[in-house]
Amino acid sequence: RSLNNSPDDEEIEKIVFQVLKERWDPPLLDLIKERLFNKPHRELTKADKLIGDVWGDGDDASYFAEAVEKRMGIPIPIKEWETVSTIQDVIDLFKRYRDCSPD
């Protein structure tokens, strides 16, 4: 972390991907996808869309948002989450609010 105790760019990316993997990338689901849909497992990328590539609907997105905010200690207004589409958008959103938040 930087001197003002805010996560740096690398740490923001790391936390976003950690939360995604911990909660929404279980090995059992990967195995099912591979077998049923002939869709081999791949690592998530920043370009992946949250709704579509990561989840089928928006229910998990709110849990994800809450988990990342809690881990980073950076609250994001609910309205801002409506502008997020990809994993990169999430990373950029936290960078923007990290730079605005008083420490």
N, C-alpha and C positions, 0 to 999 in steps of 0.2 A: 504494500500500500504506500501511497505517497505521504508526504509529510503531514498533510491535512487530514489523514486517515480515510481518504476516499480511495476506492479501488482504481488502479490504473487501467489503461485500455486492455492490456493482456489479461488482467485479473477479471475484468467484466466479461470478456469472451469466455474465459475458463469457467466462470460461475454459470453463465447461461447454458453452456454445453453440459456441465455437470448436472444441473437440475433436469435438463431434458433427458439425459441418459439414466439418471437415478429413478425417475418416475415414469418415463414413457418409452423406454427402449429395453423392455425386459427380453431376455434371451428366448423365452418360451414363445412370445409373439413373433419373434423373428423366425423361429423354426416353423411355426404355423404358416406364416406368409410364404416362406420358401417352399413348403410342401404343397399348400393348397393353390397358391397363385403363381407358382414357379417364378417367384420374385426374390432373387438373392439379396441377402442382407447387404446394406451399404452404410457407411458412416454418414451421419447428418452433415450437411454443409450450410454455410451462411446463406446461400441462395434458396434453401428449402422454404416453402411456404408453410406457415404454422397450420393453417386449415387446408388440408389436402395432402401435403407431403408428410406432415408429422401426425396430425389428428384428422379424423373424419368430420368433426363438428367443433363448435366453440366452447363446449362445456369444460374440456380440459384446459383450455387457454386461460380461464380465470384462475384456476388452481396454480397453473404455471406462473402467471403474473405475480400472484401472491407469494409463492415460494421464492422467486428470484428477488423480489423487493425485500423480503425479510432477510434473505442471506446477504444482500448487499447493503441493507440499511438505507436504501434510497427509495422513498415513496414516489410513485408516479400517479398523477391524476387519472381517474378512470377514462375520461374523454381522450386522453393521449393514446390509450391502448387501442382505440378504434382506428388509429392511423397505421397500426402495425400489421404487416403482412408476412414478412420473412424473418428468419432468425437474425439476419443482418439488421433489419429494422429494430428489433429488440435491443441489440447491442448498441446501435446508434442512439436509441431513446435513453438508455441508461447513461451513455457518455454525455449526452446533452444535459440531463438532469443532475448528473454528478458535477458538471461544471457550473451549474446554477445554484446548487445547494450550499447554504452557508455551513461552515464547520466551526 
